[in-house]
Amino acid sequence: MSDAETICALLRRSIIELCVADHRDDPAILDAWLANKIPDNVRRWIERPDNNLLVAAEGDDILAVGCVTDSGEITLNYVSPEARFRGVSKAMLAALEAAARERGAESCALVSTETARRFYASAGYLEQGPPERRLGSKSSYPMAKRLAAGPEKG
Ligand SMILES: CC(C)(COP(=O)(O)OP(=O)(O)OC[C@H]1O[C@@H](n2cnc3c(N)ncnc32)[C@H](O)[C@@H]1OP(=O)(O)O)[C@@H](O)C(=O)NCCC(=O)NCCS
């Protein structure tokens, strides 16, 4: 399997198996959510110059995938079902925030799933207005966090 295929398979399993509170196994919601999770798109996300796609790995296994744009928009943050609640997403989120900060972003923004809402709140993200309705009837929560200034250089 290519890296893009492996990453894509993780994204799909994380959504299908972990985000049941969001899609409630509704095929219409799931189909819409998974439609852009295909290897060709993952390849494009890896190659986009203003995008930073990160993976957490243990040996040959990919445990989590995250992506942040140079301007601080977190567009992916998915953990493998086997690696859930081991601190992997917490570490991934910190790495995404560090990548955004290094590229000059002063804050990070994302649209959370119901599944991850509490996780982001405990990481310091604040809700930005009311939930959005996405992909049919799924609730999505716009959230943002101001990034602390990085260490002084020199
Ligand atoms: C919710 C989710 C993102 C958390 O990732 P994770 O790797 O399992 O979380 P971590 O092990 O890094 O845990 C980080 C903290 O969140 C807590 N936590 C997060 N979600 C929790 C939940 N549903 N139940 C209990 N505790 C939870 C952990 O206890 C931990 O806190 P602590 O270290 O202060 O004790 C992940 O489990 C998940 O389900 N992802 C599905 C994909 C998804 O929704 N991604 C977000 C797209 S916007």
The ligand as an SDF file (V2000), in Angstrom:
LIG
                    3D

 48 50  0  0  0  0  0  0  0  0999 V2000
  -11.8210   12.0160   20.6260 C   0  0  0  0  0  0  0  0  0  0  0  0
  -10.4790   11.6690   20.0100 C   0  0  0  0  0  0  0  0  0  0  0  0
  -10.0930   12.7300   18.9750 C   0  0  0  0  0  0  0  0  0  0  0  0
   -9.4440   11.6830   21.1340 C   0  0  0  0  0  0  0  0  0  0  0  0
   -8.2410   11.1830   20.6240 O   0  0  0  0  0  0  0  0  0  0  0  0
   -7.3940   10.1420   21.4680 P   0  0  0  0  0  0  0  0  0  0  0  0
   -6.1000    9.8930   20.7730 O   0  0  0  0  0  0  0  0  0  0  0  0
   -8.2130    8.9620   21.7550 O   0  0  0  0  0  0  0  0  0  0  0  0
   -7.1980   11.0330   22.7630 O   0  0  0  0  0  0  0  0  0  0  0  0
   -5.9590   11.1060   23.7050 P   0  0  0  0  0  0  0  0  0  0  0  0
   -5.5950    9.7400   24.1850 O   0  0  0  0  0  0  0  0  0  0  0  0
   -4.9170   11.9520   23.0900 O   0  0  0  0  0  0  0  0  0  0  0  0
   -6.6430   11.8470   24.9260 O   0  0  0  0  0  0  0  0  0  0  0  0
   -6.4880   13.1840   25.1580 C   0  0  0  0  0  0  0  0  0  0  0  0
   -7.3800   13.6020   26.2930 C   0  0  0  0  0  0  0  0  0  0  0  0
   -8.7690   13.5680   25.9570 O   0  0  0  0  0  0  0  0  0  0  0  0
   -9.5080   12.7350   26.8810 C   0  0  0  0  0  0  0  0  0  0  0  0
  -10.5970   12.2120   26.0910 N   0  0  0  0  0  0  0  0  0  0  0  0
  -10.7880   12.5130   24.8370 C   0  0  0  0  0  0  0  0  0  0  0  0
  -11.9210   11.9790   24.3800 N   0  0  0  0  0  0  0  0  0  0  0  0
  -12.4500   11.3090   25.3530 C   0  0  0  0  0  0  0  0  0  0  0  0
  -13.6390   10.5490   25.4460 C   0  0  0  0  0  0  0  0  0  0  0  0
  -14.5030   10.4070   24.4520 N   0  0  0  0  0  0  0  0  0  0  0  0
  -13.8690    9.9450   26.5950 N   0  0  0  0  0  0  0  0  0  0  0  0
  -13.0210   10.1080   27.6180 C   0  0  0  0  0  0  0  0  0  0  0  0
  -11.8930   10.8440   27.5600 N   0  0  0  0  0  0  0  0  0  0  0  0
  -11.6090   11.4340   26.4500 C   0  0  0  0  0  0  0  0  0  0  0  0
   -8.4840   11.8120   27.4230 C   0  0  0  0  0  0  0  0  0  0  0  0
   -8.8250   11.3490   28.7030 O   0  0  0  0  0  0  0  0  0  0  0  0
   -7.2330   12.7000   27.4840 C   0  0  0  0  0  0  0  0  0  0  0  0
   -7.2370   13.5730   28.5530 O   0  0  0  0  0  0  0  0  0  0  0  0
   -6.0500   13.5720   29.6420 P   0  0  0  0  0  0  0  0  0  0  0  0
   -4.7690   13.2300   28.9460 O   0  0  0  0  0  0  0  0  0  0  0  0
   -6.0750   14.9710   30.1780 O   0  0  0  0  0  0  0  0  0  0  0  0
   -6.4840   12.5400   30.6070 O   0  0  0  0  0  0  0  0  0  0  0  0
  -10.4690   10.2800   19.3770 C   0  0  0  0  0  0  0  0  0  0  0  0
  -10.6200    9.2860   20.3630 O   0  0  0  0  0  0  0  0  0  0  0  0
  -11.5370   10.0470   18.3710 C   0  0  0  0  0  0  0  0  0  0  0  0
  -12.5180    9.4450   18.6410 O   0  0  0  0  0  0  0  0  0  0  0  0
  -11.3320   10.4590   17.1350 N   0  0  0  0  0  0  0  0  0  0  0  0
  -12.2790   10.1990   16.0870 C   0  0  0  0  0  0  0  0  0  0  0  0
  -12.0180   11.1370   14.9500 C   0  0  0  0  0  0  0  0  0  0  0  0
  -12.4620   12.5270   15.2430 C   0  0  0  0  0  0  0  0  0  0  0  0
  -13.5540   12.7940   15.6880 O   0  0  0  0  0  0  0  0  0  0  0  0
  -11.5520   13.4350   14.9740 N   0  0  0  0  0  0  0  0  0  0  0  0
  -11.7890   14.8360   15.1250 C   0  0  0  0  0  0  0  0  0  0  0  0
  -12.1140   15.4230   13.7960 C   0  0  0  0  0  0  0  0  0  0  0  0
  -12.4520   17.1510   14.0250 S   0  0  0  0  0  0  0  0  0  0  0  0
  1  2  1  0
  2  3  1  0
  2  4  1  0
  2 36  1  0
  4  5  1  0
  5  6  1  0
  6  7  2  0
  6  8  1  0
  6  9  1  0
  9 10  1  0
 10 11  2  0
 10 12  1  0
 10 13  1  0
 13 14  1  0
 14 15  1  0
 15 16  1  0
 15 30  1  0
 16 17  1  0
 17 18  1  0
 17 28  1  0
 18 19  1  0
 18 27  1  0
 19 20  2  0
 20 21  1  0
 21 22  1  0
 21 27  2  0
 22 23  1  0
 22 24  2  0
 24 25  1  0
 25 26  2  0
 26 27  1  0
 28 29  1  0
 28 30  1  0
 30 31  1  0
 31 32  1  0
 32 33  2  0
 32 34  1  0
 32 35  1  0
 36 37  1  0
 36 38  1  0
 38 39  2  0
 38 40  1  0
 40 41  1  0
 41 42  1  0
 42 43  1  0
 43 44  2  0
 43 45  1  0
 45 46  1  0
 46 47  1  0
 47 48  1  0
M  END
$$$$
